[in-house]
């Protein structure tokens, strides 16, 4: 018969006690580790995590300032800011979206494309975020929505400033235009300074004086709930509008010059001879810069870019042209410094001139000639023959 061993109770008790001791030590170590970690988070890192918690609760929202105006010498506005009304909807505040859209259709023009774009944006945003239903409402549409807002739960009306050129293409070569700022453009600027801005100057005055026109951004600290929804505004720092710029350009003279060119390729620049102030700065054909502000359509831009007359080419700034008669006053000034020159002495302009020992005729712009002319009348009437003779008399060295 097999022998059945008897249990060693004392040995089992020692084994049990050792296991309890190990478990107790392990448990104490875990509790000590937890206490140490809590102390580290609550005491050592208190300020750091308190700041993070505050940042999660309070969200800074930028307030874009008004861009400075651009005006001509007489105060005529060439570049302005005007309010654009935008209709937005917050989905989680809307009891019945179909019913709301039906109400809004009676107040504003909503086509099938507007609805499709709205539904696409709904899928890309969280329910508590406002989604644009339609931008650029007319004043009448905005007024109808504003009157009925109490019955349009979930719908809000927002007014934002947009750049506008009230005179269309007048002086575009000088003023330039603004358009939406891109990430590539931000790389060439201080990106932090452009937080909250949508537009940046692309050409002309708008680009050269970007820092003066853009103003200074403002902020409001908005308290957010646990779901990320705005509860109330805690603090507001108002923005500073950009500086207004007064140009030397005369809008009336500019308009006359553009009408004379009649959209034919060409350029006109008129200066005040006493001060050098630019009174007109025309590059023709002209084009309307307003479509560039919100983003010009591809077909419209392609039509401008492929136009053989080159409306996008700034002829006044980049065109290369022979000086023509504009060089005559400089020759006259050089001659006035010479002791042999007498400005009141007359010559006879027969309508042509030929160099000594040459039969080649250099014709005056007036074929029959201008008769007796002195320096003053030669400049006034732009007599070619007078300045042919004067150039030969001065010689090539003095001319250069």
C-alpha positions as CSV (number, residue, x, y, z in Angstrom):
1,X,0.0,0.0,0.0
2,X,1.3,3.5,-1.0
3,X,2.5,5.8,1.8
4,X,0.5,9.1,1.9
5,X,2.8,11.9,3.0
6,X,1.5,14.1,5.7
7,X,1.3,18.0,5.1
8,X,3.9,20.2,6.6
9,X,1.7,23.0,7.9
10,X,4.5,25.0,9.3
11,X,6.3,25.1,5.9
12,X,3.1,26.1,4.1
13,X,2.6,28.9,6.6
14,X,6.1,30.2,6.1
15,X,5.5,30.1,2.3
16,X,2.2,32.0,2.6
17,X,3.7,34.6,4.9
18,X,6.7,35.2,2.5
19,X,4.3,35.7,-0.4
20,X,2.2,38.1,1.6
21,X,5.3,40.0,2.6
22,X,6.4,40.3,-1.1
23,X,3.0,41.4,-2.2
24,X,2.8,43.9,0.7
25,X,6.3,45.3,-0.2
26,X,5.3,45.5,-3.9
27,X,2.0,47.2,-3.0
28,X,3.8,49.7,-0.8
29,X,6.3,50.5,-3.6
30,X,3.4,51.1,-6.0
31,X,1.7,53.4,-3.6
32,X,4.9,55.3,-2.9
33,X,5.5,55.6,-6.7
34,X,2.0,56.9,-7.1
35,X,2.4,59.4,-4.3
36,X,5.7,60.5,-5.7
37,X,4.2,61.0,-9.1
38,X,1.3,62.9,-7.8
39,X,3.6,65.1,-5.7
40,X,5.7,65.8,-8.8
41,X,2.7,66.8,-10.9
42,X,1.0,68.8,-8.2
43,X,4.0,70.6,-6.7
44,X,7.0,70.6,-9.1
45,X,5.0,70.9,-12.4
46,X,2.1,72.8,-10.9
47,X,2.7,76.0,-12.9
48,X,3.3,74.2,-16.2
49,X,0.0,72.1,-16.0
50,X,-2.0,75.0,-14.7
51,X,-1.0,77.0,-17.8
52,X,-2.0,74.1,-20.0
53,X,-5.3,73.9,-18.3
54,X,-5.9,77.6,-18.7
55,X,-5.0,77.5,-22.4
56,X,-7.5,74.7,-22.8
57,X,-10.2,76.8,-21.1
58,X,-9.4,80.1,-22.7
59,X,-8.9,80.5,-26.4
60,X,-7.4,83.6,-28.0
61,X,-9.3,84.7,-31.1
62,X,-7.7,87.3,-33.4
63,X,-9.6,90.4,-34.4
64,X,-8.5,91.7,-37.9
65,X,-8.1,95.5,-38.2
66,X,-9.4,97.6,-41.0
67,X,-6.8,98.1,-43.8
68,X,-5.7,101.7,-44.4
69,X,-7.4,103.6,-47.2
70,X,-5.5,104.8,-50.3
71,X,-6.6,108.2,-51.6
72,X,-5.5,110.6,-54.3
73,X,-4.1,114.1,-53.8
74,X,-7.7,115.5,-53.5
75,X,-9.0,112.9,-51.1
76,X,-10.7,110.7,-53.7
77,X,-10.8,107.1,-52.4
78,X,-8.9,104.7,-54.6
79,X,-8.8,101.7,-52.3
80,X,-11.4,101.2,-49.6
81,X,-12.8,98.6,-47.1
82,X,-16.4,97.6,-47.2
83,X,-18.4,95.2,-45.0
84,X,-19.3,91.8,-46.4
85,X,-22.2,89.9,-44.8
86,X,-21.8,86.2,-44.3
87,X,-24.6,83.8,-43.3
88,X,-23.4,81.0,-41.0
89,X,-25.1,78.0,-39.3
90,X,-24.0,76.2,-36.1
91,X,-25.4,72.6,-36.6
92,X,-25.7,71.5,-33.0
93,X,-27.9,74.5,-32.3
94,X,-30.4,73.7,-35.1
95,X,-33.4,71.6,-34.1
96,X,-34.3,70.9,-37.7
97,X,-31.8,71.6,-40.5
98,X,-34.3,71.1,-43.3
99,X,-36.8,73.5,-41.8
100,X,-34.1,76.1,-41.2
101,X,-32.9,75.9,-44.8
102,X,-36.5,76.2,-46.0
103,X,-36.9,79.4,-44.0
104,X,-33.6,80.8,-45.2
105,X,-34.5,80.2,-48.8
106,X,-37.4,82.7,-48.4
107,X,-34.9,85.3,-47.2
108,X,-31.8,84.9,-49.3
109,X,-31.0,83.4,-52.7
110,X,-29.8,79.8,-52.2
111,X,-29.2,77.7,-55.3
112,X,-28.4,74.0,-55.5
113,X,-24.6,74.7,-55.5
114,X,-24.8,76.7,-52.3
115,X,-26.6,73.8,-50.6
116,X,-24.1,71.2,-51.9
117,X,-21.1,73.4,-50.7
118,X,-22.8,73.8,-47.3
119,X,-23.3,70.1,-46.9
120,X,-19.7,69.4,-47.9
121,X,-18.5,71.9,-45.3
122,X,-20.8,70.4,-42.7
123,X,-19.0,67.1,-43.0
124,X,-15.6,68.7,-42.6
125,X,-16.5,70.6,-39.4
126,X,-17.5,69.6,-35.8
127,X,-21.2,70.1,-34.9
128,X,-20.5,73.0,-32.6
129,X,-18.5,75.0,-35.2
130,X,-20.1,77.6,-37.4
131,X,-20.3,76.7,-41.1
132,X,-20.7,79.3,-43.9
133,X,-24.0,78.8,-45.8
134,X,-23.5,81.8,-48.1
135,X,-21.1,84.7,-48.3
136,X,-21.5,88.1,-49.9
137,X,-25.1,88.7,-49.0
138,X,-26.6,91.8,-50.4
139,X,-27.7,94.6,-48.0
140,X,-31.3,93.7,-48.6
141,X,-30.7,90.0,-47.9
142,X,-28.6,90.8,-44.8
143,X,-31.4,93.1,-43.5
144,X,-34.1,90.4,-44.0
145,X,-32.0,87.8,-42.1
146,X,-31.2,90.3,-39.3
147,X,-34.9,91.1,-38.8
148,X,-35.8,87.3,-38.6
149,X,-32.8,86.1,-36.6
150,X,-34.9,85.4,-33.5
151,X,-36.9,82.8,-35.5
152,X,-33.7,81.3,-37.1
153,X,-32.3,79.3,-34.3
154,X,-28.7,78.3,-35.1
155,X,-28.2,80.9,-37.9
156,X,-25.9,83.9,-37.4
157,X,-25.0,86.9,-39.5
158,X,-21.4,88.1,-39.6
159,X,-19.9,91.3,-41.1
160,X,-16.3,91.2,-42.3
161,X,-14.2,93.9,-44.0
162,X,-13.0,93.2,-47.5
163,X,-10.8,95.3,-49.8
164,X,-12.6,97.2,-52.5
165,X,-11.5,99.4,-55.4
166,X,-14.4,101.7,-56.0
167,X,-13.0,103.2,-59.3
168,X,-12.3,99.7,-60.8
169,X,-9.2,99.6,-62.8
170,X,-8.3,103.3,-62.4
171,X,-4.6,103.6,-61.4
172,X,-4.2,99.9,-60.9
173,X,-0.6,100.1,-62.2
174,X,0.2,102.4,-59.3
175,X,-2.1,101.0,-56.6
176,X,-1.8,97.3,-57.2
177,X,-4.2,95.0,-55.4
178,X,-4.4,92.6,-52.4
179,X,-5.3,88.9,-52.5
180,X,-5.6,86.0,-50.0
181,X,-2.3,85.3,-48.3
182,X,-0.8,81.9,-48.9
183,X,1.5,79.7,-46.9
184,X,4.2,80.2,-49.4
185,X,4.0,84.0,-48.9
186,X,4.0,83.6,-45.1
187,X,7.4,82.0,-45.4
188,X,8.9,85.3,-46.6
189,X,7.3,87.3,-43.7
190,X,7.0,87.1,-39.9
191,X,4.3,84.5,-39.8
192,X,3.3,85.3,-36.2
193,X,2.5,88.9,-37.2
194,X,0.1,87.7,-39.9
195,X,-2.1,85.5,-37.6
196,X,-5.7,86.5,-38.3
197,X,-5.0,88.3,-41.6
198,X,-6.5,87.1,-44.8
199,X,-5.1,89.6,-47.3
200,X,-1.7,90.8,-48.4
201,X,-0.6,93.4,-50.9
202,X,0.6,91.9,-54.2
203,X,1.6,94.8,-56.4
204,X,2.2,98.6,-56.4
205,X,1.4,100.7,-53.3
206,X,-0.5,97.8,-51.7
207,X,2.7,95.8,-51.6
208,X,5.3,98.5,-51.0
209,X,3.3,99.9,-48.0
210,X,2.0,96.6,-46.7
211,X,3.3,97.2,-43.2
212,X,1.8,100.7,-43.0
213,X,-1.6,99.6,-44.4
214,X,-2.1,96.4,-42.5
215,X,-2.5,97.9,-39.0
216,X,-2.1,95.9,-35.8
217,X,-4.1,92.8,-35.0
218,X,-6.4,92.7,-31.9
219,X,-7.4,89.7,-29.7
220,X,-10.2,88.5,-27.6
221,X,-9.9,85.8,-24.9
222,X,-12.9,83.5,-25.3
223,X,-13.8,81.0,-22.5
224,X,-14.6,77.6,-24.0
225,X,-16.5,74.8,-22.5
226,X,-15.5,71.1,-22.4
227,X,-16.8,70.6,-25.9
228,X,-14.9,73.5,-27.3
229,X,-17.8,75.9,-27.6
230,X,-17.5,79.6,-26.9
231,X,-19.1,80.6,-23.6
232,X,-18.2,84.2,-23.1
233,X,-15.5,86.8,-23.9
234,X,-13.2,87.4,-20.9
235,X,-10.9,90.1,-22.4
236,X,-10.7,92.1,-25.5
237,X,-7.8,94.0,-27.0
238,X,-9.0,96.2,-29.8
239,X,-7.1,96.2,-33.1
240,X,-5.5,99.3,-34.6
241,X,-6.5,100.2,-38.1
242,X,-3.8,100.7,-40.8
243,X,-2.6,104.1,-41.8
244,X,-4.3,105.9,-44.7
245,X,-2.1,106.8,-47.6
246,X,-2.5,110.0,-49.7
247,X,-0.8,109.8,-53.1
248,X,0.3,112.5,-55.4
249,X,-1.8,111.0,-58.2
250,X,-4.7,113.0,-59.4
251,X,-7.7,110.7,-60.1
252,X,-9.2,113.1,-62.6
253,X,-6.0,113.5,-64.6
254,X,-5.6,109.7,-64.4
255,X,-9.1,109.1,-65.8
256,X,-8.5,111.6,-68.7
257,X,-5.2,109.9,-69.6
258,X,-6.8,106.4,-69.5
259,X,-9.7,107.6,-71.7
260,X,-7.3,109.1,-74.2
261,X,-5.5,105.7,-74.5
262,X,-8.9,104.1,-74.9
263,X,-7.5,100.7,-73.6
264,X,-4.9,100.6,-76.3
265,X,-1.4,99.3,-75.3
266,X,0.6,102.2,-74.0
267,X,1.7,104.2,-70.9
268,X,1.4,107.7,-69.6
269,X,3.4,109.1,-66.7
270,X,3.0,112.8,-65.8
271,X,5.2,114.5,-63.2
272,X,5.1,117.9,-61.5
273,X,8.3,119.5,-62.9
274,X,8.9,121.5,-59.8
275,X,8.5,118.7,-57.2
276,X,8.8,115.5,-59.2
277,X,5.4,114.4,-57.8
278,X,3.8,111.6,-59.9
279,X,0.4,113.0,-61.1
280,X,-0.6,110.2,-63.4
281,X,0.8,106.7,-63.7
282,X,-1.0,104.8,-66.4
283,X,-0.4,101.4,-68.0
284,X,-2.9,100.4,-70.6
285,X,-4.9,98.2,-71.2
286,X,-6.3,98.5,-67.6
287,X,-8.1,95.7,-65.7
288,X,-10.3,95.5,-62.7
289,X,-8.4,94.4,-59.5
290,X,-11.5,93.6,-57.5
291,X,-11.7,89.9,-58.6
292,X,-8.2,89.3,-57.3
293,X,-9.3,90.1,-53.7
294,X,-11.3,87.0,-53.1
295,X,-9.5,84.9,-55.6
296,X,-10.0,85.4,-59.4
297,X,-11.5,82.5,-61.3
298,X,-9.1,80.5,-63.4
299,X,-10.7,81.3,-66.7
300,X,-10.8,85.0,-65.9
301,X,-7.1,85.0,-65.0
302,X,-6.2,83.0,-68.1
303,X,-8.0,85.5,-70.3
304,X,-5.9,88.3,-68.8
305,X,-2.7,86.4,-68.9
306,X,-3.1,85.3,-72.6
307,X,-4.4,88.7,-73.8
308,X,-1.9,89.7,-76.6
309,X,-2.1,93.4,-75.4
310,X,-0.7,92.3,-72.0
311,X,-2.9,94.1,-69.5
312,X,-1.0,92.5,-66.6
313,X,2.3,94.0,-67.8
314,X,3.1,97.2,-66.0
315,X,4.4,99.2,-68.9
316,X,4.9,102.4,-66.9
317,X,7.3,100.6,-64.6
318,X,8.8,97.8,-66.7
319,X,8.4,98.9,-70.3
320,X,11.6,99.9,-72.3
321,X,11.0,102.7,-74.7
322,X,13.2,105.2,-76.6
323,X,13.3,108.6,-74.9
324,X,12.0,110.5,-78.0
325,X,11.4,114.2,-77.5
326,X,11.7,114.0,-73.7
327,X,15.5,114.2,-74.1
328,X,15.3,117.7,-75.7
329,X,15.0,119.7,-72.4
330,X,18.2,117.9,-71.1
331,X,20.1,119.0,-74.2
332,X,18.8,122.5,-73.7
333,X,19.9,122.5,-70.1
334,X,23.4,121.4,-71.1
335,X,23.6,124.1,-73.8
336,X,22.6,126.8,-71.2
337,X,25.8,126.0,-69.3
338,X,28.0,126.8,-72.4
339,X,29.2,130.5,-72.9
340,X,28.6,130.3,-76.6
341,X,24.9,129.5,-76.4
342,X,22.3,132.3,-76.7
343,X,18.8,131.0,-75.9
344,X,17.1,134.0,-77.6
345,X,18.9,133.6,-80.9
346,X,16.6,132.4,-83.7
347,X,17.2,129.9,-86.4
348,X,15.1,129.0,-89.4
349,X,13.5,125.5,-89.4
350,X,12.8,124.5,-93.1
351,X,11.4,121.1,-92.0
352,X,14.7,119.1,-92.5
353,X,18.3,119.1,-91.5
354,X,21.4,117.4,-92.9
355,X,24.9,117.0,-91.4
356,X,27.8,118.7,-93.0
357,X,29.2,116.9,-96.0
358,X,26.1,114.6,-96.1
359,X,23.0,114.5,-98.3
360,X,20.9,112.5,-95.9
361,X,18.0,114.5,-94.6
362,X,16.7,114.3,-91.0
363,X,13.1,115.5,-91.1
364,X,11.2,117.6,-88.6
365,X,7.9,116.1,-87.4
366,X,6.3,119.0,-89.2
367,X,7.2,118.5,-92.9
368,X,6.9,122.2,-93.9
369,X,9.0,123.4,-91.0
370,X,8.4,125.8,-88.2
371,X,10.1,129.0,-89.5
372,X,11.9,131.2,-86.9
373,X,12.3,129.5,-83.5
374,X,14.4,130.2,-80.5
375,X,15.0,127.9,-77.4
376,X,11.7,128.6,-75.8
377,X,9.5,128.1,-78.9
378,X,11.6,125.0,-79.9
379,X,10.8,123.4,-76.6
380,X,7.1,124.4,-76.7
381,X,6.7,123.2,-80.3
382,X,9.2,120.3,-80.0
383,X,11.2,121.5,-83.1
384,X,13.4,118.6,-84.2
385,X,15.6,120.8,-86.5
386,X,16.5,123.2,-83.7
387,X,17.8,120.3,-81.5
388,X,19.5,118.6,-84.4
389,X,21.6,121.7,-84.8
390,X,22.1,122.1,-81.1
391,X,23.3,118.5,-80.7
392,X,25.9,118.9,-83.5
393,X,27.1,122.2,-82.0
394,X,27.5,120.6,-78.5
395,X,29.3,117.5,-79.8
396,X,29.1,113.9,-78.7
397,X,31.2,114.3,-75.6
398,X,29.0,117.0,-74.1
399,X,25.8,115.1,-75.0
400,X,27.0,112.0,-73.1
